[in-house]
Every structure is written in structure tokens, then in C-alpha cells.
Amino acid sequence: MTSEKSYILTEKCKRCEVCPPIQACPSKAFYRFDPDYPPVVDLEMCLGCGTCVETCPHKAVILKKPA
């Protein structure tokens, strides 16, 4: 495992109807409350694997160490 976690760059997120990171996340750390807003990442569930970074077509997800 890595100490990095996923973070959403809200200014880049296009609020895709079917969000690839939500579909691809192996730990189900991504979820969405409202389709008009970007998804949310549960940092405790995030494995830091980077699947979300690879699958987001808008480069709206990054990995970084938590503050």
C-alpha cells in the first residue's frame, strides 16, 4: 500500500453521468451524493492504488499524501 490518497480536482471534474473512477475503484472509496457535484473520496477506504487517476478522462483525480 501507499501513503498517498486520491483527491478530486473539482475545477477539472466534468460530473460525468457515469463516473469512471466510481466504477473502477477496487475499494469503493469513490461515491457521489448528487450528480450535479463531483464525487467524494473516502480517504479511509482509499488504497492509493491510482486506478481512479488512470480512469478519469478529464485528469480530475490526483494522488498525494494527506495533509
MODELLER restraints for C-alpha pairs under 7 A, 6 or more apart:
rsr = mdl.restraints
at = mdl.atoms
rsr.add(forms.Gaussian(group=physical.xy_distance, feature=features.Distance(at['CA:1:A'], at['CA:47:A']), mean=6.49, stdev=0.5))
rsr.add(forms.Gaussian(group=physical.xy_distance, feature=features.Distance(at['CA:1:A'], at['CA:48:A']), mean=6.87, stdev=0.5))
rsr.add(forms.Gaussian(group=physical.xy_distance, feature=features.Distance(at['CA:2:A'], at['CA:48:A']), mean=5.65, stdev=0.5))
rsr.add(forms.Gaussian(group=physical.xy_distance, feature=features.Distance(at['CA:3:A'], at['CA:48:A']), mean=6.93, stdev=0.5))
rsr.add(forms.Gaussian(group=physical.xy_distance, feature=features.Distance(at['CA:3:A'], at['CA:65:A']), mean=6.10, stdev=0.5))
rsr.add(forms.Gaussian(group=physical.xy_distance, feature=features.Distance(at['CA:4:A'], at['CA:48:A']), mean=5.30, stdev=0.5))
rsr.add(forms.Gaussian(group=physical.xy_distance, feature=features.Distance(at['CA:4:A'], at['CA:63:A']), mean=5.71, stdev=0.5))
rsr.add(forms.Gaussian(group=physical.xy_distance, feature=features.Distance(at['CA:4:A'], at['CA:64:A']), mean=4.79, stdev=0.5))
rsr.add(forms.Gaussian(group=physical.xy_distance, feature=features.Distance(at['CA:4:A'], at['CA:65:A']), mean=4.31, stdev=0.5))
rsr.add(forms.Gaussian(group=physical.xy_distance, feature=features.Distance(at['CA:4:A'], at['CA:66:A']), mean=6.71, stdev=0.5))
rsr.add(forms.Gaussian(group=physical.xy_distance, feature=features.Distance(at['CA:5:A'], at['CA:43:A']), mean=6.44, stdev=0.5))
rsr.add(forms.Gaussian(group=physical.xy_distance, feature=features.Distance(at['CA:5:A'], at['CA:46:A']), mean=6.15, stdev=0.5))
rsr.add(forms.Gaussian(group=physical.xy_distance, feature=features.Distance(at['CA:5:A'], at['CA:47:A']), mean=6.97, stdev=0.5))
rsr.add(forms.Gaussian(group=physical.xy_distance, feature=features.Distance(at['CA:5:A'], at['CA:48:A']), mean=4.69, stdev=0.5))
rsr.add(forms.Gaussian(group=physical.xy_distance, feature=features.Distance(at['CA:5:A'], at['CA:63:A']), mean=5.21, stdev=0.5))
rsr.add(forms.Gaussian(group=physical.xy_distance, feature=features.Distance(at['CA:5:A'], at['CA:64:A']), mean=5.52, stdev=0.5))
rsr.add(forms.Gaussian(group=physical.xy_distance, feature=features.Distance(at['CA:5:A'], at['CA:65:A']), mean=6.00, stdev=0.5))
rsr.add(forms.Gaussian(group=physical.xy_distance, feature=features.Distance(at['CA:5:A'], at['CA:66:A']), mean=6.49, stdev=0.5))
rsr.add(forms.Gaussian(group=physical.xy_distance, feature=features.Distance(at['CA:6:A'], at['CA:41:A']), mean=6.92, stdev=0.5))
rsr.add(forms.Gaussian(group=physical.xy_distance, feature=features.Distance(at['CA:6:A'], at['CA:46:A']), mean=6.87, stdev=0.5))
rsr.add(forms.Gaussian(group=physical.xy_distance, feature=features.Distance(at['CA:6:A'], at['CA:48:A']), mean=6.28, stdev=0.5))
rsr.add(forms.Gaussian(group=physical.xy_distance, feature=features.Distance(at['CA:6:A'], at['CA:61:A']), mean=6.47, stdev=0.5))
rsr.add(forms.Gaussian(group=physical.xy_distance, feature=features.Distance(at['CA:6:A'], at['CA:62:A']), mean=5.61, stdev=0.5))
rsr.add(forms.Gaussian(group=physical.xy_distance, feature=features.Distance(at['CA:6:A'], at['CA:63:A']), mean=4.58, stdev=0.5))
rsr.add(forms.Gaussian(group=physical.xy_distance, feature=features.Distance(at['CA:6:A'], at['CA:64:A']), mean=6.64, stdev=0.5))
rsr.add(forms.Gaussian(group=physical.xy_distance, feature=features.Distance(at['CA:7:A'], at['CA:41:A']), mean=6.93, stdev=0.5))
rsr.add(forms.Gaussian(group=physical.xy_distance, feature=features.Distance(at['CA:7:A'], at['CA:61:A']), mean=5.58, stdev=0.5))
rsr.add(forms.Gaussian(group=physical.xy_distance, feature=features.Distance(at['CA:7:A'], at['CA:62:A']), mean=5.38, stdev=0.5))
rsr.add(forms.Gaussian(group=physical.xy_distance, feature=features.Distance(at['CA:7:A'], at['CA:63:A']), mean=6.18, stdev=0.5))
rsr.add(forms.Gaussian(group=physical.xy_distance, feature=features.Distance(at['CA:8:A'], at['CA:60:A']), mean=5.66, stdev=0.5))
rsr.add(forms.Gaussian(group=physical.xy_distance, feature=features.Distance(at['CA:8:A'], at['CA:61:A']), mean=4.55, stdev=0.5))
rsr.add(forms.Gaussian(group=physical.xy_distance, feature=features.Distance(at['CA:8:A'], at['CA:62:A']), mean=6.54, stdev=0.5))
rsr.add(forms.Gaussian(group=physical.xy_distance, feature=features.Distance(at['CA:9:A'], at['CA:60:A']), mean=4.85, stdev=0.5))
rsr.add(forms.Gaussian(group=physical.xy_distance, feature=features.Distance(at['CA:9:A'], at['CA:61:A']), mean=5.89, stdev=0.5))
rsr.add(forms.Gaussian(group=physical.xy_distance, feature=features.Distance(at['CA:10:A'], at['CA:38:A']), mean=6.36, stdev=0.5))
rsr.add(forms.Gaussian(group=physical.xy_distance, feature=features.Distance(at['CA:10:A'], at['CA:60:A']), mean=6.89, stdev=0.5))
rsr.add(forms.Gaussian(group=physical.xy_distance, feature=features.Distance(at['CA:12:A'], at['CA:58:A']), mean=6.46, stdev=0.5))
rsr.add(forms.Gaussian(group=physical.xy_distance, feature=features.Distance(at['CA:12:A'], at['CA:60:A']), mean=4.96, stdev=0.5))
rsr.add(forms.Gaussian(group=physical.xy_distance, feature=features.Distance(at['CA:13:A'], at['CA:38:A']), mean=6.27, stdev=0.5))
rsr.add(forms.Gaussian(group=physical.xy_distance, feature=features.Distance(at['CA:13:A'], at['CA:58:A']), mean=6.59, stdev=0.5))
rsr.add(forms.Gaussian(group=physical.xy_distance, feature=features.Distance(at['CA:13:A'], at['CA:60:A']), mean=5.17, stdev=0.5))
rsr.add(forms.Gaussian(group=physical.xy_distance, feature=features.Distance(at['CA:15:A'], at['CA:35:A']), mean=6.65, stdev=0.5))
rsr.add(forms.Gaussian(group=physical.xy_distance, feature=features.Distance(at['CA:15:A'], at['CA:36:A']), mean=6.56, stdev=0.5))
rsr.add(forms.Gaussian(group=physical.xy_distance, feature=features.Distance(at['CA:15:A'], at['CA:37:A']), mean=6.33, stdev=0.5))
rsr.add(forms.Gaussian(group=physical.xy_distance, feature=features.Distance(at['CA:15:A'], at['CA:38:A']), mean=5.51, stdev=0.5))
rsr.add(forms.Gaussian(group=physical.xy_distance, feature=features.Distance(at['CA:20:A'], at['CA:55:A']), mean=5.72, stdev=0.5))
rsr.add(forms.Gaussian(group=physical.xy_distance, feature=features.Distance(at['CA:20:A'], at['CA:56:A']), mean=5.86, stdev=0.5))
rsr.add(forms.Gaussian(group=physical.xy_distance, feature=features.Distance(at['CA:21:A'], at['CA:30:A']), mean=6.85, stdev=0.5))
rsr.add(forms.Gaussian(group=physical.xy_distance, feature=features.Distance(at['CA:21:A'], at['CA:52:A']), mean=4.39, stdev=0.5))
rsr.add(forms.Gaussian(group=physical.xy_distance, feature=features.Distance(at['CA:21:A'], at['CA:55:A']), mean=5.84, stdev=0.5))
rsr.add(forms.Gaussian(group=physical.xy_distance, feature=features.Distance(at['CA:21:A'], at['CA:56:A']), mean=5.95, stdev=0.5))
rsr.add(forms.Gaussian(group=physical.xy_distance, feature=features.Distance(at['CA:22:A'], at['CA:28:A']), mean=6.97, stdev=0.5))
rsr.add(forms.Gaussian(group=physical.xy_distance, feature=features.Distance(at['CA:22:A'], at['CA:30:A']), mean=4.99, stdev=0.5))
rsr.add(forms.Gaussian(group=physical.xy_distance, feature=features.Distance(at['CA:22:A'], at['CA:31:A']), mean=6.04, stdev=0.5))
rsr.add(forms.Gaussian(group=physical.xy_distance, feature=features.Distance(at['CA:24:A'], at['CA:51:A']), mean=6.61, stdev=0.5))
rsr.add(forms.Gaussian(group=physical.xy_distance, feature=features.Distance(at['CA:24:A'], at['CA:52:A']), mean=6.59, stdev=0.5))
rsr.add(forms.Gaussian(group=physical.xy_distance, feature=features.Distance(at['CA:25:A'], at['CA:51:A']), mean=6.30, stdev=0.5))
rsr.add(forms.Gaussian(group=physical.xy_distance, feature=features.Distance(at['CA:25:A'], at['CA:52:A']), mean=6.16, stdev=0.5))
rsr.add(forms.Gaussian(group=physical.xy_distance, feature=features.Distance(at['CA:27:A'], at['CA:45:A']), mean=6.24, stdev=0.5))
rsr.add(forms.Gaussian(group=physical.xy_distance, feature=features.Distance(at['CA:27:A'], at['CA:46:A']), mean=6.41, stdev=0.5))
rsr.add(forms.Gaussian(group=physical.xy_distance, feature=features.Distance(at['CA:27:A'], at['CA:47:A']), mean=6.84, stdev=0.5))
rsr.add(forms.Gaussian(group=physical.xy_distance, feature=features.Distance(at['CA:29:A'], at['CA:41:A']), mean=5.41, stdev=0.5))
rsr.add(forms.Gaussian(group=physical.xy_distance, feature=features.Distance(at['CA:29:A'], at['CA:42:A']), mean=4.96, stdev=0.5))
rsr.add(forms.Gaussian(group=physical.xy_distance, feature=features.Distance(at['CA:29:A'], at['CA:45:A']), mean=5.10, stdev=0.5))
rsr.add(forms.Gaussian(group=physical.xy_distance, feature=features.Distance(at['CA:29:A'], at['CA:46:A']), mean=5.23, stdev=0.5))
rsr.add(forms.Gaussian(group=physical.xy_distance, feature=features.Distance(at['CA:30:A'], at['CA:39:A']), mean=6.39, stdev=0.5))
rsr.add(forms.Gaussian(group=physical.xy_distance, feature=features.Distance(at['CA:30:A'], at['CA:40:A']), mean=5.65, stdev=0.5))
rsr.add(forms.Gaussian(group=physical.xy_distance, feature=features.Distance(at['CA:30:A'], at['CA:41:A']), mean=4.67, stdev=0.5))
rsr.add(forms.Gaussian(group=physical.xy_distance, feature=features.Distance(at['CA:30:A'], at['CA:42:A']), mean=6.53, stdev=0.5))
rsr.add(forms.Gaussian(group=physical.xy_distance, feature=features.Distance(at['CA:31:A'], at['CA:39:A']), mean=5.43, stdev=0.5))
rsr.add(forms.Gaussian(group=physical.xy_distance, feature=features.Distance(at['CA:31:A'], at['CA:40:A']), mean=5.44, stdev=0.5))
rsr.add(forms.Gaussian(group=physical.xy_distance, feature=features.Distance(at['CA:31:A'], at['CA:41:A']), mean=6.66, stdev=0.5))
rsr.add(forms.Gaussian(group=physical.xy_distance, feature=features.Distance(at['CA:32:A'], at['CA:38:A']), mean=6.96, stdev=0.5))
rsr.add(forms.Gaussian(group=physical.xy_distance, feature=features.Distance(at['CA:32:A'], at['CA:39:A']), mean=4.38, stdev=0.5))
rsr.add(forms.Gaussian(group=physical.xy_distance, feature=features.Distance(at['CA:32:A'], at['CA:40:A']), mean=5.85, stdev=0.5))
rsr.add(forms.Gaussian(group=physical.xy_distance, feature=features.Distance(at['CA:48:A'], at['CA:63:A']), mean=6.95, stdev=0.5))
rsr.add(forms.Gaussian(group=physical.xy_distance, feature=features.Distance(at['CA:50:A'], at['CA:63:A']), mean=6.84, stdev=0.5))
rsr.add(forms.Gaussian(group=physical.xy_distance, feature=features.Distance(at['CA:52:A'], at['CA:61:A']), mean=6.61, stdev=0.5))
rsr.add(forms.Gaussian(group=physical.xy_distance, feature=features.Distance(at['CA:53:A'], at['CA:59:A']), mean=6.79, stdev=0.5))
rsr.add(forms.Gaussian(group=physical.xy_distance, feature=features.Distance(at['CA:53:A'], at['CA:61:A']), mean=5.12, stdev=0.5))
rsr.add(forms.Gaussian(group=physical.xy_distance, feature=features.Distance(at['CA:53:A'], at['CA:62:A']), mean=5.84, stdev=0.5))
